């Protein structure tokens, strides 16, 4: 569950400065990735540096910050990209206050995803409009109460790395030559997993592809990411169990979700109705 970080508390987010009476909510972390939602009125942070990429989306208000010698502003829907070790401050740009969601990702995750022998991508403009990159970010920032699962982290890291490379003006990636037999093995493994948590190492062993290559190729082959494919197989199993009359809490446990509310959020996002309503509708058809 999200936690409130009281001003000055040392809660693993030492990158953040004290925020007075304002509030920062910290989501469950994942190795190399931290996520927050912050609400501020007025100035929030004095000038400081991160040892990680700080990348986020302005949700409400105007986010005003000093970065690389200039005062910048991010409007709702825009993306902020701050390179490691670049000094900046931050706060609300008007009297309406500010709401934003941010993640901090260790540079090594991007290095591994891009397979770069040289330096990390540097995005000169810290405020960008990029729908594809925003979708990738919101995949992990939309539900801050949920844990990031391993396959989801792989897909996100690959999409984020590609987005940063694109915004940095790097060369476009060459068209992929798909390893179809390897992708079929991965897909079959996910089909059989259903209610299990699948780790990246397992798919690497089954497919023979590294996790980032697999994430990119799988989307081209199956139209979605390995993580989303597995979620939908779990949802399909959940629907079958609901039709059989199983209790929603039992279905959530059987399909590998942390709790009933987690299952509820995923089910509604996938099918547009709650598990309870689906169960009632299915009963009426019989």
C-alpha positions as CSV (number, residue, x, y, z in Angstrom):
1,X,0.0,0.0,0.0
2,X,1.1,3.6,-0.5
3,X,2.7,5.3,2.5
4,X,2.7,8.9,3.6
5,X,6.2,10.2,4.0
6,X,6.2,12.8,6.8
7,X,8.4,15.8,6.2
8,X,12.0,15.0,7.0
9,X,11.4,11.3,7.3
10,X,14.1,8.9,6.0
11,X,12.0,6.3,4.2
12,X,14.3,5.1,1.4
13,X,13.6,8.2,-0.6
14,X,16.6,10.1,0.5
15,X,16.8,11.8,-2.9
16,X,13.8,13.9,-1.8
17,X,14.2,17.1,0.2
18,X,12.0,18.0,3.1
19,X,8.6,19.2,1.9
20,X,7.2,21.2,4.8
21,X,3.4,20.6,5.2
22,X,3.1,19.0,1.8
23,X,2.7,15.3,1.3
24,X,4.6,12.6,-0.7
25,X,3.1,9.2,-1.2
26,X,5.6,6.4,-1.8
27,X,4.5,3.3,-3.7
28,X,5.9,-0.2,-3.3
29,X,9.4,-0.2,-4.7
30,X,11.0,-2.6,-7.2
31,X,14.8,-3.2,-7.4
32,X,16.2,-0.1,-9.1
33,X,12.8,1.7,-9.4
34,X,11.0,3.9,-6.9
35,X,7.7,5.6,-7.5
36,X,5.9,8.5,-5.8
37,X,2.9,10.8,-6.0
38,X,3.4,14.3,-4.6
39,X,1.1,17.2,-3.8
40,X,2.5,20.6,-3.2
41,X,1.5,24.2,-2.9
42,X,4.3,26.7,-3.5
43,X,8.0,25.8,-3.4
44,X,8.7,22.2,-2.6
45,X,12.3,21.3,-3.0
46,X,15.5,23.4,-2.8
47,X,18.2,22.7,-5.4
48,X,19.5,19.1,-5.2
49,X,20.7,16.2,-7.4
50,X,19.6,12.6,-7.9
51,X,21.9,9.7,-8.6
52,X,19.2,8.2,-10.8
53,X,17.0,9.3,-13.7
54,X,13.9,11.2,-12.4
55,X,11.1,10.9,-14.8
56,X,7.4,11.7,-14.3
57,X,4.1,13.1,-15.4
58,X,2.5,16.3,-14.3
59,X,-1.1,15.3,-13.3
60,X,-2.6,18.7,-12.2
61,X,-1.4,22.3,-12.0
62,X,1.9,23.6,-13.2
63,X,5.2,22.1,-12.2
64,X,7.9,24.8,-12.1
65,X,11.5,24.0,-11.7
66,X,15.0,25.3,-12.3
67,X,17.2,23.0,-14.5
68,X,20.4,23.6,-16.4
69,X,20.4,27.3,-16.0
70,X,16.7,28.0,-16.9
71,X,13.3,28.1,-15.2
72,X,11.1,25.4,-16.7
73,X,7.4,24.6,-16.5
74,X,5.5,21.3,-17.1
75,X,1.7,21.3,-17.7
76,X,-0.7,18.4,-17.1
77,X,0.1,15.5,-19.3
78,X,3.6,16.6,-20.0
79,X,6.7,14.5,-19.1
80,X,9.6,15.6,-17.0
81,X,13.0,14.0,-17.7
82,X,15.9,14.8,-15.4
83,X,19.3,13.3,-16.0
84,X,21.3,11.8,-13.1
85,X,23.5,14.3,-11.3
86,X,21.8,17.4,-12.8
87,X,21.0,20.0,-10.2
88,X,17.3,21.2,-10.0
89,X,14.6,22.4,-7.6
90,X,10.8,22.1,-7.9
91,X,7.4,23.4,-6.8
92,X,4.0,24.6,-7.9
93,X,4.0,27.2,-10.6
94,X,0.7,28.9,-9.6
95,X,-1.7,29.2,-6.6
96,X,-3.7,26.2,-7.7
97,X,-1.0,23.8,-6.4
98,X,0.6,20.8,-8.0
99,X,0.0,17.1,-8.3
100,X,2.5,14.9,-10.1
101,X,3.7,11.3,-10.2
102,X,7.4,10.5,-10.5
103,X,9.7,7.5,-10.7
104,X,13.4,7.2,-10.0
105,X,15.2,4.5,-12.1
106,X,18.8,3.5,-11.6
107,X,20.9,4.1,-14.8
108,X,22.1,0.5,-14.9
109,X,18.6,-0.7,-15.8
110,X,18.6,1.5,-18.8
111,X,22.1,0.5,-19.8
112,X,21.1,-3.2,-19.7
113,X,18.0,-2.5,-21.7
114,X,19.7,-0.5,-24.4
115,X,22.8,-2.7,-24.5
116,X,24.9,0.5,-24.8
117,X,28.6,0.3,-24.7
118,X,28.8,4.1,-24.5
119,X,27.1,6.7,-22.4
120,X,23.5,7.0,-21.3
121,X,21.0,8.9,-23.5
122,X,20.8,12.6,-22.5
123,X,17.6,14.4,-23.2
124,X,18.4,18.1,-23.5
125,X,14.8,19.3,-23.1
126,X,13.5,18.3,-19.7
127,X,9.8,18.8,-20.6
128,X,8.5,16.7,-23.5
129,X,5.2,15.7,-25.1
130,X,5.5,12.0,-26.1
131,X,2.3,9.9,-26.0
132,X,4.1,6.6,-26.3
133,X,6.5,7.4,-23.5
134,X,3.6,8.7,-21.4
135,X,1.7,5.4,-21.9
136,X,4.9,3.5,-20.8
137,X,5.2,5.6,-17.7
138,X,1.6,5.4,-16.7
139,X,1.7,1.6,-16.9
140,X,3.7,1.8,-13.7
141,X,2.4,5.1,-12.3
142,X,-1.3,4.6,-12.8
143,X,-1.8,2.2,-9.8
144,X,0.6,3.1,-7.1
145,X,-0.8,0.7,-4.7
146,X,0.2,-2.3,-6.8
147,X,3.6,-4.0,-6.9
148,X,5.6,-3.9,-10.1
149,X,5.8,-7.5,-11.3
150,X,9.1,-8.7,-12.9
151,X,7.8,-9.0,-16.5
152,X,6.1,-5.6,-16.2
153,X,9.4,-4.1,-15.0
154,X,11.2,-5.6,-18.0
155,X,8.7,-4.3,-20.5
156,X,8.7,-0.9,-18.8
157,X,12.5,-0.6,-18.8
158,X,12.6,-1.5,-22.5
159,X,9.9,1.1,-23.5
160,X,11.4,3.8,-21.3
161,X,14.9,3.2,-22.7
162,X,13.6,3.4,-26.2
163,X,11.7,6.6,-25.4
164,X,14.7,8.3,-23.8
165,X,16.8,7.3,-26.8
166,X,14.2,8.7,-29.1
167,X,14.0,12.0,-27.2
168,X,17.8,12.2,-27.0
169,X,17.9,12.1,-30.8
170,X,19.6,8.7,-30.9
171,X,19.6,6.5,-34.0
172,X,16.3,4.6,-34.6
173,X,16.4,0.9,-33.8
174,X,16.7,-1.4,-36.7
175,X,13.7,-3.5,-37.7
176,X,13.6,-6.7,-35.6
177,X,14.1,-10.1,-37.0
178,X,11.8,-12.2,-34.8
179,X,12.9,-15.4,-33.3
180,X,9.5,-17.1,-33.7
181,X,10.4,-20.5,-32.2
182,X,11.7,-18.8,-29.1
183,X,8.6,-16.5,-28.9
184,X,6.3,-19.5,-29.2
185,X,8.1,-21.2,-26.3
186,X,7.7,-18.1,-24.2
187,X,4.0,-17.8,-25.1
188,X,3.3,-21.5,-24.3
189,X,5.0,-21.1,-21.0
190,X,2.8,-18.1,-20.1
191,X,-0.3,-20.0,-21.3
192,X,0.5,-22.8,-18.8
193,X,1.4,-20.4,-15.9
194,X,-2.1,-18.8,-15.5
195,X,-2.1,-18.1,-11.7
196,X,1.6,-18.1,-11.1
197,X,4.0,-15.2,-10.8
198,X,6.4,-15.7,-13.7
199,X,9.9,-14.3,-13.3
200,X,12.1,-13.0,-16.0
201,X,14.8,-15.6,-15.5
202,X,12.2,-18.4,-16.2
203,X,11.3,-16.8,-19.6
204,X,14.9,-16.3,-20.5
205,X,15.6,-19.9,-19.8
206,X,12.6,-21.1,-21.8
207,X,13.1,-18.8,-24.8
208,X,16.9,-18.4,-24.9
209,X,16.4,-14.6,-25.3
210,X,17.5,-12.0,-22.8
211,X,14.6,-10.3,-21.1
212,X,14.7,-7.0,-23.0
213,X,15.0,-8.6,-26.4
214,X,12.1,-10.9,-25.4
215,X,10.0,-7.9,-24.3
216,X,10.5,-6.1,-27.6
217,X,10.1,-9.1,-29.8
218,X,7.1,-10.5,-27.9
219,X,5.1,-7.3,-28.4
220,X,5.8,-7.5,-32.2
221,X,4.8,-11.1,-32.3
222,X,1.8,-11.2,-30.0
223,X,0.6,-7.6,-30.0
224,X,1.2,-7.1,-26.3
225,X,3.9,-7.5,-23.7
226,X,4.7,-10.7,-21.9
227,X,3.4,-9.1,-18.7
228,X,0.1,-8.0,-20.2
229,X,-0.3,-11.4,-21.9
230,X,0.1,-13.2,-18.6
231,X,-2.3,-10.8,-16.8
232,X,-4.9,-11.5,-19.5
233,X,-4.5,-15.3,-19.1
234,X,-5.0,-14.8,-15.4
235,X,-8.1,-12.8,-16.1
236,X,-9.4,-15.4,-18.4
237,X,-9.0,-18.0,-15.7
238,X,-10.6,-15.7,-13.2
239,X,-13.7,-15.3,-15.4
240,X,-14.0,-19.1,-15.6
241,X,-13.8,-19.5,-11.9
242,X,-16.3,-16.7,-11.3
243,X,-18.8,-18.4,-13.7
244,X,-18.3,-21.6,-11.7
245,X,-19.5,-19.7,-8.6
246,X,-16.2,-19.4,-6.7
247,X,-15.9,-16.6,-4.2
248,X,-14.2,-13.5,-5.5
249,X,-11.5,-13.6,-2.8
250,X,-10.8,-17.2,-3.7
251,X,-10.5,-16.4,-7.4
252,X,-8.1,-13.6,-6.6
253,X,-5.9,-16.0,-4.7
254,X,-6.1,-18.7,-7.3
255,X,-5.1,-16.3,-10.1
256,X,-2.1,-15.0,-8.3
257,X,-3.2,-11.5,-7.2
258,X,-2.1,-10.0,-3.9
259,X,-5.6,-9.5,-2.6
260,X,-9.2,-9.1,-3.7
261,X,-8.9,-5.3,-4.4
262,X,-5.9,-5.9,-6.6
263,X,-7.8,-8.5,-8.6
264,X,-10.8,-6.1,-8.7
265,X,-8.8,-3.3,-10.3
266,X,-7.2,-5.5,-12.9
267,X,-10.5,-7.2,-13.8
268,X,-12.4,-3.9,-14.2
269,X,-9.5,-2.5,-16.3
270,X,-9.6,-5.6,-18.5
271,X,-13.3,-6.1,-19.0
272,X,-15.0,-2.8,-18.0
273,X,-17.1,-4.4,-15.2
274,X,-16.3,-5.5,-11.6
275,X,-15.8,-9.2,-10.8
276,X,-19.1,-9.2,-8.8
277,X,-21.1,-7.8,-11.7
278,X,-19.5,-10.2,-14.1
279,X,-20.5,-13.1,-11.8
280,X,-24.1,-11.9,-11.6
281,X,-24.3,-11.4,-15.4
282,X,-22.9,-14.8,-16.0
283,X,-25.4,-16.4,-13.6
284,X,-28.3,-14.7,-15.5
285,X,-27.2,-16.3,-18.8
286,X,-27.4,-19.8,-17.3
